[in-house]
């Protein structure tokens, strides 16, 4: 339960690496949010972001300084996942509202520790999930709920990862990949760190994910677990979900952001919905397409991937101002974390695994 409603939200952004370039603009644009502090273990990087964003915040190099700053109402944690549990718990105990970059944690034990802290807290917690606010994904949900393709029977989410991109507009620092390659700090690669976006999208569209079967290729590099595919049945629905990852090192794709491109399909009793672009912009197609036999309807909705981050920022700030829980809460985020861990276990055992069985 939130102790008091806020008139404005004074926010600290913790972690000023690559992803901050996408997370920050939505907060900076919000009329009732003030980014009053930046924190990074490399304070010069935080100062550079402040110059880029045209703000004059307090700059900290230690997270404890943020927690001791009484003028900070809320924190956006954009830190490595292995730090999340300790930082979330400390921030909640310090009386801060917390938004945390996905995934929630690296283990279910950490997730349970976070959930216990959330239950004790008088402040709000959510996991930042930009896909849930990305306009083409939201449009597909609207079409589904309106019955545009009838009863859904299958959701497929395909991700192509590439070595080369053209049109990149966001500067990426390579040190962001170092901790992601460390198996001592990360339980997996793209199916975990990136896949949580996709499982959250599938659950948003259809419902809770049930038993999972999978084949995962594990190479020497944790980030190169391709080709990989997983399949599940949505609970209480005659609908399957499929996710697959491929790597195309000899192909160049268009992408302003990361070296990846997604294609989503939702099949139903009366038609099919395509969402043709997300992180990348590989296909020259409308962002959303509905196919009903001989009839094809295109929807030209805004499709800059950053817009999903803007929407996530708005939902967090508006939720705090209204005393309303933003998506995703800790229990939803825990279930989404259980999905990739179940995928890895299913691939190891060669049989289906229920996400909720992963402890």
Residue pairs with C-beta under 8 A, 6 or more apart in sequence:
1 122
2 97
2 122
2 123
2 124
2 320
2 323
3 95
3 122
3 123
5 321
5 322
5 323
6 73
6 320
6 321
7 32
7 321
8 32
8 33
8 34
9 30
9 32
9 33
9 34
9 73
9 74
9 97
9 317
9 320
9 321
10 34
10 36
10 71
10 72
10 73
10 74
11 27
11 33
11 34
11 35
11 36
11 37
11 72
11 73
11 74
11 75
11 76
11 317
12 35
12 36
12 37
12 38
12 39
12 57
12 60
12 66
12 69
12 72
12 74
12 75
12 76
13 20
13 23
13 24
13 27
13 35
13 37
13 38
13 39
13 49
13 75
13 76
13 78
14 39
14 40
14 63
14 66
14 75
14 76
14 77
14 78
14 79
14 87
15 39
15 40
15 77
15 78
15 79
15 101
16 38
16 39
16 40
16 42
16 45
16 46
16 48
16 49
16 78
17 40
17 45
17 78
17 173
17 175
17 176
18 170
18 171
18 172
18 173
18 176
19 78
19 101
19 176
20 49
20 78
21 49
21 170
21 171
22 130
22 170
22 257
22 305
22 306
22 309
23 76
23 78
23 101
23 128
23 309
23 312
23 313
24 35
24 49
24 53
25 53
25 306
25 309
25 310
25 313
26 309
26 310
26 311
26 312
26 313
26 314
27 33
27 35
27 76
27 313
27 317
28 35
28 53
28 55
29 310
29 313
30 313
30 314
30 317
32 317
32 321
33 313
33 317
35 53
35 55
35 57
36 57
36 58
36 71
36 72
37 57
37 58
37 59
37 60
37 66
37 69
37 72
38 46
38 47
38 49
38 50
38 57
38 58
38 59
38 60
39 46
39 59
39 60
39 61
39 62
39 63
39 65
39 66
40 46
40 49
40 59
40 61
41 61
42 61
43 59
43 60
43 61
46 59
46 60
46 61
47 59
50 56
50 57
50 59
58 69
60 66
60 69
63 87
63 90
66 72
66 75
66 91
66 96
67 90
67 91
67 94
67 96
68 94
72 96
73 96
73 97
73 320
74 96
74 97
74 98
74 99
74 123
74 124
74 316
74 320
75 91
75 96
75 97
75 98
75 99
76 99
76 100
76 101
76 128
76 316
77 84
77 87
77 88
77 91
77 98
77 99
77 100
77 101
78 101
79 87
79 101
80 179
80 185
81 101
81 103
81 105
81 106
81 185
81 186
81 193
82 106
82 179
82 185
82 186
84 100
84 101
84 103
84 104
84 105
84 106
84 110
84 114
85 105
85 106
85 110
85 111
85 113
85 114
87 100
88 98
88 100
88 114
88 117
88 125
89 113
89 114
89 117
91 98
92 98
92 117
92 118
92 120
92 121
92 123
92 125
93 117
93 120
93 121
95 122
95 123
96 123
97 123
97 124
97 125
97 320
98 123
98 124
98 125
98 126
99 125
99 126
99 127
99 128
99 316
99 326
100 125
100 126
100 127
100 128
101 127
101 128
102 127
102 128
102 129
102 196
102 197
102 200
102 333
102 336
103 127
103 192
103 193
103 196
103 333
103 336
103 337
103 340
104 110
104 111
104 114
104 127
104 330
104 333
104 334
104 336
104 337
105 111
105 114
105 337
106 185
106 186
106 187
107 187
108 334
108 337
108 338
108 341
108 358
108 359
109 359
111 330
111 333
111 334
111 337
112 334
114 125
114 330
115 330
115 331
115 334
118 125
118 329
118 330
124 319
124 320
124 325
124 326
125 329
125 330
126 316
126 319
126 325
126 326
126 327
126 328
126 329
126 333
127 328
127 330
127 332
127 333
128 312
128 316
129 196
129 197
129 200
129 312
129 327
129 328
129 333
130 197
130 305
130 308
130 309
130 311
130 312
131 137
131 197
131 198
131 200
131 201
131 204
131 278
131 308
132 138
132 200
132 201
132 204
132 308
132 311
132 312
132 327
132 328
133 307
133 308
133 309
133 310
133 311
133 312
133 314
133 315
134 278
134 305
134 307
134 308
134 311
135 287
135 301
135 302
135 303
135 307
135 308
136 275
136 276
136 277
136 278
136 287
136 288
136 299
136 301
136 303
137 201
137 204
137 205
137 264
137 275
137 278
137 308
139 287
139 288
139 299
139 301
140 205
140 264
140 266
140 273
140 275
140 288
141 204
141 205
143 149
143 273
143 288
143 290
144 152
144 205
144 266
144 268
144 273
147 270
148 268
148 270
148 271
148 273
148 290
148 292
149 266
149 267
149 268
149 269
149 270
149 271
149 272
149 273
149 290
149 292
150 268
150 269
150 270
150 271
151 238
151 239
151 268
151 269
152 205
152 206
152 237
152 239
152 266
152 267
152 268
153 238
153 239
153 240
153 267
153 268
153 269
154 239
154 240
154 241
154 242
154 265
154 266
154 267
155 202
155 205
155 206
155 239
155 240
155 241
155 242
155 264
155 265
155 266
155 267
156 241
156 242
156 243
156 244
156 264
156 265
156 267
157 198
157 201
157 202
157 241
157 242
157 243
157 244
157 262
157 263
157 264
158 243
158 244
158 246
158 262
158 263
158 264
158 265
159 190
159 194
159 198
159 243
159 244
159 245
159 246
159 260
159 261
159 262
160 246
160 247
160 248
160 251
160 253
160 260
160 261
160 262
160 263
160 280
160 282
161 190
161 226
161 245
161 246
161 247
161 248
161 259
161 260
162 247
162 248
162 249
162 251
162 252
162 253
162 255
162 259
162 260
162 261
162 280
163 248
163 249
163 250
163 259
164 251
164 252
164 253
164 259
165 252
165 253
165 254
165 255
165 259
165 280
166 252
166 253
166 254
166 255
167 254
167 255
167 256
167 281
168 255
168 256
168 257
169 256
169 257
170 256
170 257
172 258
177 223
179 185
179 186
180 186
180 189
180 193
180 222
180 223
181 221
181 222
181 223
182 222
183 222
186 192
186 193
186 222
187 340
187 341
187 344
188 222
188 225
188 340
188 341
188 344
189 221
189 222
189 223
189 224
189 225
190 223
190 225
190 226
190 228
190 245
191 216
191 225
191 228
191 230
191 243
191 245
191 340
191 343
191 344
192 340
192 341
192 344
194 260
195 243
195 245
195 339
195 340
195 343
196 336
196 337
196 339
196 340
198 243
198 262
199 209
199 243
199 336
199 339
199 340
200 328
200 332
200 336
201 264
202 209
202 234
202 241
202 243
203 209
203 332
203 335
203 336
205 266
206 234
206 237
206 239
206 241
207 234
207 235
207 236
207 237
208 234
208 235
208 236
208 335
209 232
209 234
209 235
209 241
209 335
209 339
209 355
210 232
210 233
210 234
210 235
210 354
210 355
211 232
211 233
211 352
211 353
211 354
211 355
212 230
212 231
212 232
212 339
212 342
212 343
212 346
212 352
212 353
212 354
212 355
213 230
213 231
213 232
213 346
213 351
213 352
213 353
214 228
214 229
214 230
214 231
214 343
214 344
214 346
214 347
215 227
215 228
215 229
215 230
215 347
216 225
216 228
216 230
216 343
216 344
216 347
217 225
217 226
217 227
217 228
218 225
219 225
224 247
225 245
226 245
226 246
226 247
227 244
227 245
227 246
227 247
228 244
228 245
228 347
229 242
229 243
229 244
229 245
230 242
230 243
230 244
230 343
230 346
230 347
231 240
231 241
231 242
231 243
232 240
232 241
232 339
233 239
233 240
233 241
234 240
234 241
253 259
253 261
253 280
253 281
253 282
254 280
254 281
254 282
255 261
255 279
255 280
255 281
255 282
256 281
256 304
256 305
257 279
257 280
257 305
257 306
258 279
258 280
260 279
260 280
261 277
261 278
261 279
261 280
261 281
261 282
261 283
262 275
262 277
262 278
262 279
262 280
263 274
263 275
263 276
263 283
264 273
264 274
264 275
264 276
264 278
265 272
265 273
265 274
266 272
266 273
270 292
271 290
271 291
271 292
271 293
272 290
272 291
272 292
273 288
273 289
273 290
273 291
274 285
274 288
274 289
274 290
274 291
275 287
275 288
276 283
276 285
276 286
276 287
276 288
276 289
277 283
277 285
277 287
277 303
278 305
279 305
281 303
286 298
286 299
286 300
287 299
287 300
287 301
287 302
287 303
288 298
288 299
288 301
289 296
289 297
289 298
289 299
290 296
290 297
290 298
290 299
315 326
315 327
316 326
318 324
318 326
319 325
319 326
328 336
335 355
335 356
338 355
338 356
338 358
339 355
341 355
341 358
342 353
342 354
342 355
342 357
342 358
343 353
345 353
345 358
346 352
346 353
